[in-house]
Protein backbone atom coordinates (compact mmCIF):
# COMPACT_ATOMS: atom_id res chain seq x y z
CA UNK A 1 0.00 0.00 0.00
CA UNK A 2 2.79 2.39 0.87
CA UNK A 3 4.66 1.72 -2.36
CA UNK A 4 1.54 2.43 -4.42
CA UNK A 5 1.02 5.71 -2.59
CA UNK A 6 4.65 6.71 -3.15
CA UNK A 7 4.39 5.88 -6.86
CA UNK A 8 1.16 7.89 -7.22
CA UNK A 9 2.64 10.89 -5.38
CA UNK A 10 5.79 10.73 -7.51
CA UNK A 11 3.74 10.70 -10.72
CA UNK A 12 1.63 13.63 -9.49
CA UNK A 13 4.78 15.56 -8.58
CA UNK A 14 6.37 14.92 -11.98
CA UNK A 15 3.20 15.93 -13.82
CA UNK A 16 2.90 19.03 -11.63
CA UNK A 17 6.45 20.04 -12.45
CA UNK A 18 5.91 19.50 -16.17
CA UNK A 19 2.60 21.30 -16.52
CA UNK A 20 2.89 24.05 -13.90
CA UNK A 21 6.21 25.56 -14.91
CA UNK A 22 6.37 28.85 -16.75
CA UNK A 23 9.15 30.45 -18.70
CA UNK A 24 10.67 33.61 -17.27
CA UNK A 25 12.45 36.02 -19.54
CA UNK A 26 14.94 38.52 -18.20
CA UNK A 27 15.13 42.05 -19.36
CA UNK A 28 18.29 43.45 -20.87
CA UNK A 29 18.67 46.16 -18.23
CA UNK A 30 18.17 44.50 -14.85
CA UNK A 31 20.07 46.97 -12.66
CA UNK A 32 19.65 50.68 -12.86
CA UNK A 33 22.65 53.00 -12.69
CA UNK A 34 22.27 53.85 -8.99
CA UNK A 35 22.32 50.22 -7.84
CA UNK A 36 25.12 49.41 -10.24
CA UNK A 37 27.25 52.26 -8.90
CA UNK A 38 26.57 51.14 -5.31
CA UNK A 39 27.71 47.61 -6.15
CA UNK A 40 30.88 48.97 -7.75
CA UNK A 41 31.57 51.10 -4.64
CA UNK A 42 31.10 48.11 -2.34
CA UNK A 43 33.42 45.99 -4.50
CA UNK A 44 36.10 48.70 -4.55
CA UNK A 45 35.84 49.21 -0.78
CA UNK A 46 36.19 45.49 -0.06
CA UNK A 47 39.09 45.17 -2.52
CA UNK A 48 40.87 48.06 -0.78
CA UNK A 49 40.22 46.45 2.61
CA UNK A 50 41.73 43.16 1.43
CA UNK A 51 44.75 45.04 0.04
CA UNK A 52 45.17 46.81 3.39
CA UNK A 53 45.16 43.47 5.21
CA UNK A 54 47.66 42.05 2.72
CA UNK A 55 49.95 45.05 3.23
CA UNK A 56 49.61 44.84 7.01
CA UNK A 57 50.44 41.12 7.17
CA UNK A 58 53.07 41.18 4.42
CA UNK A 59 51.62 38.31 2.42
CA UNK A 60 48.66 37.77 0.14
CA UNK A 61 47.64 34.53 1.85
CA UNK A 62 47.96 35.88 5.40
CA UNK A 63 46.10 39.06 4.49
CA UNK A 64 43.23 37.15 2.91
CA UNK A 65 42.95 34.83 5.90
CA UNK A 66 42.98 37.80 8.29
CA UNK A 67 40.23 39.49 6.26
CA UNK A 68 38.07 36.34 6.35
CA UNK A 69 38.66 35.87 10.09
CA UNK A 70 37.63 39.48 10.68
CA UNK A 71 34.36 38.87 8.80
CA UNK A 72 33.80 35.69 10.81
CA UNK A 73 34.43 37.65 14.01
CA UNK A 74 31.91 40.32 13.06
CA UNK A 75 29.15 38.00 11.78
CA UNK A 76 29.49 35.47 14.60
CA UNK A 77 28.13 37.90 17.19
CA UNK A 78 24.54 38.29 15.90
CA UNK A 79 24.30 34.70 14.67
CA UNK A 80 25.50 33.25 17.96
CA UNK A 81 23.20 35.53 19.96
CA UNK A 82 20.32 34.29 17.82
CA UNK A 83 21.36 30.69 18.52
CA UNK A 84 21.67 31.42 22.24
CA UNK A 85 18.17 32.93 22.23
CA UNK A 86 16.73 29.87 20.46
CA UNK A 87 18.51 27.61 22.93
CA UNK A 88 17.16 29.64 25.84
CA UNK A 89 13.63 29.28 24.47
CA UNK A 90 14.11 25.52 24.19
CA UNK A 91 15.55 25.40 27.69
CA UNK A 92 13.15 27.69 29.53
CA UNK A 93 9.83 27.62 27.70
CA UNK A 94 9.66 24.36 25.76
CA UNK A 95 11.76 22.43 28.26
CA UNK A 96 9.19 22.77 31.03
CA UNK A 97 7.15 19.89 29.64
CA UNK A 98 9.79 17.75 27.96
CA UNK A 99 13.11 16.79 29.51
CA UNK A 100 14.79 16.05 26.15
CA UNK A 101 13.93 19.56 24.94
CA UNK A 102 15.41 20.98 28.13
CA UNK A 103 18.66 19.14 27.48
CA UNK A 104 18.59 20.18 23.82
CA UNK A 105 18.24 23.82 24.88
CA UNK A 106 21.12 23.55 27.35
CA UNK A 107 23.29 21.94 24.70
CA UNK A 108 22.45 24.66 22.17
CA UNK A 109 23.33 27.44 24.62
CA UNK A 110 26.65 25.82 25.50
CA UNK A 111 27.43 25.16 21.83
CA UNK A 112 26.71 28.71 20.68
CA UNK A 113 28.61 30.30 23.59
CA UNK A 114 31.60 28.09 22.72
CA UNK A 115 31.39 29.00 19.03
CA UNK A 116 31.14 32.69 19.96
CA UNK A 117 34.24 32.53 22.14
CA UNK A 118 36.21 30.64 19.48
CA UNK A 119 35.19 33.07 16.73
CA UNK A 120 36.21 36.06 18.86
CA UNK A 121 39.58 34.63 19.97
CA UNK A 122 40.64 33.05 16.66
CA UNK A 123 41.54 36.33 14.85
CA UNK A 124 43.61 37.45 17.84
CA UNK A 125 45.45 34.12 17.96
CA UNK A 126 46.07 34.29 14.21
CA UNK A 127 47.46 37.83 14.48
CA UNK A 128 49.75 36.86 17.34
CA UNK A 129 51.07 33.77 15.53
CA UNK A 130 51.65 35.66 12.28
CA UNK A 131 53.27 38.73 13.86
CA UNK A 132 55.41 37.04 16.51
CA UNK A 133 55.58 33.40 15.49
CA UNK A 134 57.04 33.50 11.99
CA UNK A 135 60.40 35.03 12.83
PyMOL commands that set and color helices and strands:
alter all, ss='L'
color gray80, all
select helices_A, chain A and resi 2-19+33-57+60-92+94-96+99-133
alter helices_A, ss='H'
color red, helices_A
deselect
rebuild
show_as cartoon
